[in-house]
């Protein structure tokens, strides 16, 4: 995979998708709906926003196995 300047690649554990809030998983649809809010943000901000969203979704329920790694290609220097 080759990232274009400014693109972000997000890697995440299954714990993100399997985070169970009020009886339902966080899931791929919620993940996909969350990510556009981070468009153009630094990699650390993407991970922080997603982590906060998942923790909020959990609403105090116990959960583990949430790992996130975002890699952002630098913008061109022109």
N, C-alpha and C positions, 0 to 999 in steps of 0.2 A: 504494500500500500504506500502510495506517495501522497503526502499532504501538500496542498497548495499553500502559498503564503497566507497566514492568518487562520488556516483550518485547525480544528481541534479534534483529536482522537480521544475518546473516553473509554476507558476500560473499567469494568465494575464486576463485583462478585454477584453470585446468584442471590445473595442476601438482600440486595437492593430490590430485586423484583419480588422476592418472597417475604418482604417485610409485611407483617399482617397487622393492619390497623383494626378498625371496628368490624372484624370478621371477614375482611377481604384483603387480598394481596395488593401491594403497591402496583405491581405489574408493569408490563411494557407500555400500555397506553398512557399511564400516568407519567412514566419516565419520558416518553416522547412529548407529552404536553408540557413538561417542566423545562426541557432543554432549550426551547426557543427563547425563554426568558434570560438565558445566559449568552445569547449570541454576541460574539465579539469580546466577551469577557476574558480576562487572563485565566489560565488553567486552574490556578488555586481557587479562584472565585467560583468557577464552574463546580468544582468538587465541594466547596463549602456550601454553596446554594443547594446542591442536590442532597448533601448530608442533612442539612437543616430541614429540607422538605420531607425526607424519609423519616427523620426523628419526629417531626410534627405529625406525620401520618400515623406513626406508631402510638401516639397519644398516651405515652406512659407504659405501654405494654413492653415486656421484656423481649429483646431480640439481640442477636449477635451476627457476626459474619457479614458486616457491611464494609467493603473495601472499594476505594475509588482511586483511579489514577488518570489524570488528564495530561495530554501532551499537546502543546500548541506550537505549530510551525511559525517561525518569526515572519513578520511582514517584510516585504522587499524593502530595501534601503533607498529606493528612489523617491 
